[in-house]
Amino acid sequence: MPQLAVCKDCGHLLYKGVDLKPAEEIIQLNGGTCPKCGRKLEFFIDNVEIFPVEDLEKS
């Protein structure tokens, strides 16, 4: 199942892939900030939303 990680502020795609990556690794891959809007990337488990792939394809 694919994993998508997007910026909370601007919706920029930070990571997309079939290999599940920990949030800390995705943050590190992007240098700690969103490359589009410059927002500092942080991970809080309470802010995680999980959707089935079918729901993502509809949006």
N, C-alpha and C positions, 0 to 999 in steps of 0.2 A: 504494500500500500504506500503511495507516495506521501512525502512529508513536504509541507509548505510552511515557510516562516516569513511573515510579513511585518513591516514596521507598523506599530500601533498608531502613529500619527499620520503618515502619508500613504500607507498601504503598499509601499515599495517591496517587491519580492526580494527577500534576503537570502533565501535558500529554497531550492526545489530539487527533490531527488527521492529515489527509492530506498537509499540507505538512510536509516534513521540516525540523526546526529543530535547530540545533546545541545541544549540551548547555549551553554557556555562556549561550545566549539563554533556555533553559528555566529555568536557575538564576536569571537576572536577572528573568524574568517573575514568579518567586515570591519575590523579595526576598532571595534567598540562603539561605532556610531553608524547611523543610517547613511549610506552613500548619497542618497537623494536629498534628504531634509536636514541631515546633521544631528538628529536627535540621539542622545546617549542611549545605547541599547542596554537594557537590564532585564533580568529574568526573575519573575515572581510567580510561583506556582499558582497563586490565586487568579492570575490574569490569563492562564492558558485556556484556550477554547479548542475543542476537538470536534470536527465535523466529518461525516462520511464523505467519501469522494464524490458521490452523486450530488450531494448538497453543494459542494464547491463548483461543480460544473454548471449548475443552474444560475449562479451569481455572476 
